[in-house]
Amino acid sequence: MNNNFTDSTAANAASLGISPVFLFIWVALIVLIIASMWKVFTKAGKPGWASLIPIYNLYVLNEIGGKPGWWLLLYFIPVVNIVISILVLVGVAQNFGKGAGFAIGLIFLPMIFYPILAFSDAQYVGSTS
């Protein structure tokens, strides 16, 4: 029996860089981020399931960051959305009693700093503005 099809499929998958190890790490990272966001939302007194709903999770994150809900509209404007995201994450860090360094971590390394925020003893202190 000719295994050309099997060999070709394996070669294509390998050429795409898709391996079971990569897939496992990717799924584990996604689960960690979802669990972390759920816990952060819960710590802030918001429903954890809100972290799973696209766009609504940004609205709730604005509230956690102490920003007005209408800022959600600003996420749809190119370049402005980057500035708004940074301001919201700075507000989130401040409302959890963290400083500017932690906010920079949330901006550039969210896969590390959201779990730290979620599973540490950090408490939501509410809006400071």
N, C-alpha and C positions, 0 to 999 in steps of 0.2 A: 504494500500500500504506500502511496506517495504522501509524504508529510509536508509538501510544499506550502499548503495553506496554513498549517499550524506554525511552521517555521516563519512564514511571512508575517503572520499576526503577532507572534512574539517579538519579531524584529521591529515591527511598527510600534508596538507598545513601548519597547525599550528605547526607540528613537525619540519618542515623545517624552521620555523621562518619567514615565508613569511606572512606579513599582509598588508592590504591596507595602513596603516599608514607608515610602513617601505618603501613600494614601492613608495608612494608619496614623502617621504623625499629623497629617493635615486634619483628619477627623478628630483626633484627640485635642488639637489646638482649638478647633471650632467648638467642641464641647466645653473646653475650659473657659473660653470667652463668653459663651452663652451662660454658663453657670455663674461666672463672675458678674456679668451684667445683671442677671436675675438677683443676685445677692446684694449688689449695690443699690438697685431699685428698692429692694425690700428694706434695707437699712435706712433708706431715705423716706420710708413710710409710703412708698408707691407700690402698686401691685407688680409682682415679679414678672407675670406674664406679659406685661407691657413692653418688656425688653425684646420680645419675640416679634412684635408687630412693626413692620417697616413704616417709617414716617412718624407713626404715633410714638415710637420709642425716642425719636428726636425731640418731639414735643415734651415728653416727660423728662428727658435729660435736660432740656432748657429749664424746666421747673426746678429740678434738682440743683442746677447751676445758678438758680436765683435770677434767671433771665425771663423776660416776658414771653408769653406763648406766641405772639405774633412774629417773633424772630424766626419761627419755623419757615415763614415765607422767604426769608433771606437765604436759606439753604439752597434755593433754586436759582440764585443769581451767581454765575461763575465768578470766581475770585473772591467775591464777598462771602461765599460759603466757607472758604478757608479761614477767613478772619473770624467769622461767627463761631465756627467750630473751636477755634483756639480760645476765644473769650468764654465760651460755655465750659470748656474743660478747665480753664483757670477758675471759674466759679465753682465747679464741682469740687476741685481740690480744696479751695478755700472753705466751702461748706462742710467738708469732712475734716477740717482742722489741719490741712496740709498746706505747705508753702509753694512758692513758685517753682522750686526744683521738682517737686512731685508733679506739678502741672505740666512741666516740660516732659517728664516721663510719660504721662498720660497721652501727650501729643505724639511723641516719637516712638514709644515702646508700649503701646496699649496692651499687648499680649502679656506683658510682665506686670505693669502697674495696675491694671484693673483687678487681677487676682490678688495683688497686695492689698488694694483698697477693700476688696470684698471680704477676704479671709483674715485680715488683721483685726486689731481691736479698735480701728478707726470708727468713730461715731459721727453720725450726721448731726451737725449743730444748727442747720438751717441757714437761711439767707443772712449774710452779714451786711448786705447793702440796704 
